Amino acid sequence: MKIFSGSSNKPLAEKIAKSLNLNLSPCEIFIFPDGERRIRVLDKVLDDDVVIVQSTSPLPDKNYMELFFLVDAAKRAGAKNITVVVPYLGYQRQDHLFRIGEAVSLEVIAKTLEATGINKLIVFDLHSIKIRENFSIPVVHLTALSIFAQRIKELFKDYKDSVLISPDMGGIRRIKILSELLDNTPYAAIEKNRDLATGNIESSKFGTEDSGFVKNAKRALIVDDMISTGRTIVAAVDLIIKTGITENFVFATHPVFSNESKEILQNSKLSKVFVTDTIKIPENKKFEKLEVLSVAGEIAKNIKN
């Protein structure tokens, strides 16, 4: 087996390779003055199983093109099977038609990936479980929830006195699974209304039946699939604090992190922010309250299987 990495998240690819007792195979990525990329795999891959690791944020367009070319290069060099690991799948929030006249961008990505000839796709914590329906190839949907559960148990011996919070109703399935991993820790969800045109949150409140769980909890553990600006998380924290809970922690898989997220999250009333390394976080977006957990072991375990 040979494992290659695009340029978006080489540190994660190196960790995956180490977990598999492999060295990362070299490839050449040459950038022309106009931004075009020329890709070449430098290891022989004839009749080999090949794994290519490439997250797609930030700059998803650049990273997808690089991924397409890496797959094509390996295919033309005679790779037997190609597994693509895309820890964060860009455009996944554009998985259906929201408004007339829009493109369904994820469908375009899925068709293009399949056209390159990959045999299997490995992804982490998709925004919706229905996203896999866009693909006709095998899609392995991994989750960071077991990683979060382990860290929560390490941090809080009395973790069952916490309440798990989904910052929107779309995350109900996610917190139910985490609740089971944490011996049926109580959970609640926030009803949120968002303006589709601007992305602004117009209002938020707890579901009526959930308010009791929140009031009786020692701390709140907010769980989400990603953090972009951090505004949704902060809105959730502000709502939780009104119930009297002052210890608030967030566990989110993908640190998409816009330019403003560092200031928003660091200056919020959050106690700490836990994310994973599905996306490489540049130094200028890291902050004191941040802790990064690795998904490399989970990915390596699946590749072995």
C-alpha positions as CSV (number, residue, x, y, z in Angstrom):
1,M,0.0,0.0,0.0
2,K,1.1,3.5,-0.8
3,I,-0.2,6.7,0.9
4,F,0.0,10.1,-0.7
5,S,-1.1,13.5,0.5
6,G,-2.2,16.7,-1.2
7,S,-1.1,20.0,0.2
8,S,-4.2,20.8,2.3
9,N,-3.5,18.7,5.4
10,K,-0.1,17.0,5.2
11,P,0.3,16.7,9.0
12,L,-2.8,14.5,9.3
13,A,-1.7,12.4,6.3
14,E,1.7,11.8,8.1
15,K,-0.1,10.7,11.3
16,I,-2.3,8.3,9.3
17,A,0.8,6.9,7.6
18,K,2.6,6.5,10.9
19,S,-0.5,4.6,12.3
20,L,-0.2,2.3,9.4
21,N,3.5,1.8,9.9
22,L,4.1,3.4,6.5
23,N,6.1,6.4,5.2
24,L,4.2,9.1,3.2
25,S,5.0,8.6,-0.4
26,P,6.4,11.6,-2.3
27,C,4.6,13.5,-5.0
28,E,5.4,16.6,-7.0
29,I,3.0,19.5,-6.9
30,F,4.3,22.3,-9.3
31,I,2.4,25.5,-9.4
32,F,2.6,27.6,-12.6
33,P,2.5,31.4,-12.5
34,D,-1.2,31.5,-13.4
35,G,-2.0,29.1,-10.6
36,E,-2.4,25.9,-12.6
37,R,-1.1,22.8,-10.9
38,R,1.0,20.0,-12.4
39,I,0.8,16.8,-10.3
40,R,3.1,13.8,-10.4
41,V,3.4,10.7,-8.1
42,L,7.0,9.9,-7.5
43,D,6.7,6.3,-6.1
44,K,5.9,3.4,-8.3
45,V,2.3,2.3,-7.7
46,L,1.8,-0.3,-10.4
47,D,-0.8,-2.9,-9.1
48,D,-0.6,-1.2,-5.6
49,D,-3.5,-0.2,-3.4
50,V,-3.2,3.6,-3.1
51,V,-4.6,6.0,-0.4
52,I,-4.8,9.7,-1.1
53,V,-5.5,12.1,1.7
54,Q,-6.8,15.6,0.9
55,S,-9.1,17.7,3.0
56,T,-10.9,20.5,1.1
57,S,-10.9,23.5,3.4
58,P,-9.9,26.2,3.2
59,L,-9.8,27.0,-0.6
60,P,-12.0,24.1,-1.6
61,D,-11.7,24.8,-5.3
62,K,-7.9,24.6,-5.3
63,N,-7.9,21.5,-3.1
64,Y,-10.5,19.6,-5.1
65,M,-8.5,20.2,-8.4
66,E,-5.4,19.0,-6.7
67,L,-7.2,15.9,-5.5
68,F,-8.6,15.1,-8.9
69,F,-5.2,15.4,-10.5
70,L,-3.6,13.2,-7.8
71,V,-6.2,10.5,-8.4
72,D,-5.6,10.7,-12.2
73,A,-1.8,10.6,-11.7
74,A,-2.1,7.4,-9.6
75,K,-4.6,5.8,-11.9
76,R,-2.4,6.4,-15.0
77,A,0.6,5.1,-13.1
78,G,-1.2,1.7,-12.7
79,A,-2.7,1.8,-9.2
80,K,-4.9,-1.2,-8.6
81,N,-7.4,0.4,-6.1
82,I,-7.6,4.0,-5.0
83,T,-9.1,5.0,-1.7
84,V,-9.6,8.8,-1.2
85,V,-9.7,10.2,2.3
86,V,-11.4,13.5,2.4
87,P,-11.7,14.3,6.1
88,Y,-13.7,17.4,5.5
89,L,-15.9,17.2,2.3
90,G,-16.2,20.7,0.9
91,Y,-19.5,21.8,-0.5
92,Q,-21.4,19.3,1.7
93,R,-23.7,22.1,2.9
94,Q,-24.9,22.6,-0.7
95,D,-26.3,19.1,-1.0
96,H,-29.8,20.0,-2.2
97,L,-31.7,22.8,-3.9
98,F,-32.4,25.5,-1.3
99,R,-33.7,28.2,-3.7
100,I,-34.8,28.1,-7.4
101,G,-31.9,28.9,-9.7
102,E,-29.1,27.5,-7.5
103,A,-26.7,24.8,-8.4
104,V,-26.6,21.6,-6.3
105,S,-22.8,21.9,-5.9
106,L,-22.2,18.7,-4.0
107,E,-23.8,16.6,-6.8
108,V,-21.2,18.2,-9.2
109,I,-18.4,17.3,-6.8
110,A,-19.7,13.7,-6.4
111,K,-19.9,13.2,-10.2
112,T,-16.4,14.6,-10.8
113,L,-14.8,12.5,-8.0
114,E,-16.4,9.3,-9.4
115,A,-15.3,10.2,-13.0
116,T,-11.7,10.2,-11.8
117,G,-12.1,6.5,-11.1
118,I,-11.7,6.2,-7.3
119,N,-12.8,3.0,-5.7
120,K,-13.8,4.2,-2.2
121,L,-14.3,7.5,-0.4
122,I,-13.7,8.0,3.4
123,V,-15.2,11.1,5.0
124,F,-15.8,12.4,8.5
125,D,-19.0,13.7,10.1
126,L,-21.0,14.8,7.1
127,H,-23.5,17.6,7.6
128,S,-26.3,15.2,6.7
129,I,-26.4,11.4,6.5
130,K,-28.3,11.7,3.2
131,I,-25.1,13.2,1.5
132,R,-23.9,9.6,0.8
133,E,-26.9,9.2,-1.6
134,N,-25.1,11.6,-4.0
135,F,-22.5,8.9,-4.6
136,S,-22.7,5.6,-6.4
137,I,-19.3,4.4,-5.1
138,P,-18.8,3.1,-1.6
139,V,-18.7,5.9,1.0
140,V,-17.3,5.2,4.5
141,H,-18.8,7.7,6.9
142,L,-16.7,7.9,10.0
143,T,-17.4,10.0,13.1
144,A,-15.4,11.8,15.8
145,L,-18.1,11.1,18.4
146,S,-16.1,8.2,20.0
147,I,-13.1,10.5,20.2
148,F,-15.2,13.2,21.9
149,A,-16.7,10.7,24.3
150,Q,-13.3,9.5,25.4
151,R,-12.0,13.1,26.0
152,I,-15.2,14.0,27.9
153,K,-14.7,10.9,30.2
154,E,-11.1,12.0,30.7
155,L,-12.0,15.5,31.6
156,F,-15.2,15.0,33.7
157,K,-15.5,12.1,36.1
158,D,-19.1,13.2,36.8
159,Y,-19.8,13.6,33.0
160,K,-23.4,12.2,33.5
161,D,-24.2,15.4,35.4
162,S,-23.7,17.3,32.1
163,V,-26.2,18.0,29.4
164,L,-25.4,17.5,25.7
165,I,-26.6,20.4,23.6
166,S,-27.2,20.4,19.8
167,P,-27.1,24.1,18.7
168,D,-29.8,23.2,16.1
169,M,-32.5,20.6,15.5
170,G,-30.5,19.1,12.7
171,G,-28.0,17.7,15.2
172,I,-30.4,15.5,17.1
173,R,-29.1,12.3,15.7
174,R,-25.6,13.3,16.5
175,I,-26.2,14.0,20.2
176,K,-28.3,10.9,20.6
177,I,-25.4,8.8,19.5
178,L,-23.0,10.7,21.8
179,S,-25.5,10.3,24.7
180,E,-25.4,6.5,24.3
181,L,-21.6,6.6,24.3
182,L,-21.7,8.5,27.5
183,D,-24.1,6.1,29.4
184,N,-27.3,7.9,28.3
185,T,-26.2,11.4,29.4
186,P,-29.2,13.8,29.1
187,Y,-29.4,15.9,25.9
188,A,-31.3,18.9,24.6
189,A,-31.6,20.7,21.3
190,I,-32.0,24.4,20.4
191,E,-34.7,25.5,17.9
192,K,-32.9,28.0,15.6
193,N,-34.2,30.1,12.7
194,R,-31.7,31.2,10.1
195,D,-32.1,33.7,7.2
196,L,-31.0,31.6,4.2
197,A,-30.0,34.7,2.2
198,T,-27.7,36.3,4.9
199,G,-27.0,33.3,7.2
200,N,-27.9,35.4,10.2
201,I,-29.6,33.6,13.2
202,E,-32.9,35.3,13.7
203,S,-34.1,33.5,16.9
204,S,-33.3,30.5,19.1
205,K,-34.9,28.7,22.0
206,F,-34.9,25.3,23.7
207,G,-37.5,22.8,22.7
208,T,-40.1,22.9,25.5
209,E,-39.5,19.3,26.6
210,D,-35.7,19.9,26.8
211,S,-35.6,22.9,29.1
212,G,-35.8,20.7,32.3
213,F,-32.6,18.8,31.4
214,V,-30.7,22.0,30.9
215,K,-31.7,23.6,34.2
216,N,-30.7,20.5,36.2
217,A,-27.3,20.1,34.6
218,K,-23.9,20.9,36.1
219,R,-22.3,21.8,32.7
220,A,-23.3,22.0,29.0
221,L,-21.4,20.1,26.3
222,I,-22.3,21.6,22.9
223,V,-21.8,19.2,20.0
224,D,-21.7,20.1,16.3
225,D,-20.3,18.9,13.1
226,M,-18.4,22.1,12.3
227,I,-17.6,25.6,13.4
228,S,-17.4,28.3,10.7
229,T,-17.8,31.8,12.1
230,G,-18.6,30.6,15.6
231,R,-21.8,32.7,15.8
232,T,-24.1,29.7,16.1
233,I,-22.0,28.3,19.0
234,V,-22.0,31.7,20.8
235,A,-25.7,32.1,20.4
236,A,-26.2,28.7,22.0
237,V,-23.9,29.6,24.9
238,D,-25.7,32.8,25.5
239,L,-29.0,30.9,25.6
240,I,-27.5,28.2,28.0
241,I,-26.1,30.8,30.4
242,K,-29.6,32.2,30.9
243,T,-30.5,28.8,32.5
244,G,-27.7,29.3,35.1
245,I,-25.1,27.0,33.6
246,T,-21.7,28.7,33.6
247,E,-19.5,25.8,32.4
248,N,-19.9,25.5,28.6
249,F,-17.7,23.4,26.4
250,V,-18.0,22.8,22.6
251,F,-17.0,19.7,20.7
252,A,-17.1,20.1,16.9
253,T,-15.5,17.9,14.3
254,H,-14.5,20.4,11.6
255,P,-12.7,23.6,12.3
256,V,-13.7,25.5,9.2
257,F,-12.9,28.7,11.1
258,S,-13.5,31.9,9.2
259,N,-11.2,34.9,9.7
260,E,-13.4,36.2,12.5
261,S,-13.9,33.0,14.4
262,K,-10.8,33.3,16.5
263,E,-11.9,36.5,18.1
264,I,-15.5,35.4,18.4
265,L,-14.7,32.1,20.1
266,Q,-11.9,33.4,22.3
267,N,-13.9,36.3,23.6
268,S,-17.0,34.2,24.2
269,K,-18.2,32.8,27.5
270,L,-17.1,29.3,26.4
271,S,-14.8,27.5,28.8
272,K,-13.0,25.5,26.0
273,V,-13.4,24.6,22.3
274,F,-12.5,21.0,21.2
275,V,-12.1,20.3,17.4
276,T,-10.3,17.7,15.4
277,D,-7.6,17.8,12.8
278,T,-9.8,17.1,9.8
279,I,-8.8,20.6,8.7
280,K,-5.3,22.0,9.2
281,I,-5.6,25.1,11.4
282,P,-3.2,27.8,10.5
283,E,-1.3,29.4,13.4
284,N,-3.0,32.7,13.0
285,K,-6.4,31.1,13.7
286,K,-5.4,29.2,16.8
287,F,-6.4,30.6,20.2
288,E,-6.0,29.9,23.9
289,K,-9.3,28.1,24.5
290,L,-8.7,25.7,21.6
291,E,-7.7,22.0,21.9
292,V,-7.2,19.8,18.8
293,L,-7.9,16.1,18.8
294,S,-6.7,13.8,16.1
295,V,-8.8,11.5,13.8
296,A,-5.8,9.8,12.3
297,G,-6.3,6.6,14.4
298,E,-9.9,6.2,13.3
299,I,-9.0,6.7,9.7
300,A,-6.0,4.3,9.9
301,K,-8.2,1.6,11.6
302,N,-10.7,1.8,8.7
303,I,-8.0,1.6,6.0
304,K,-6.6,-1.5,7.7
305,N,-10.0,-3.1,7.5
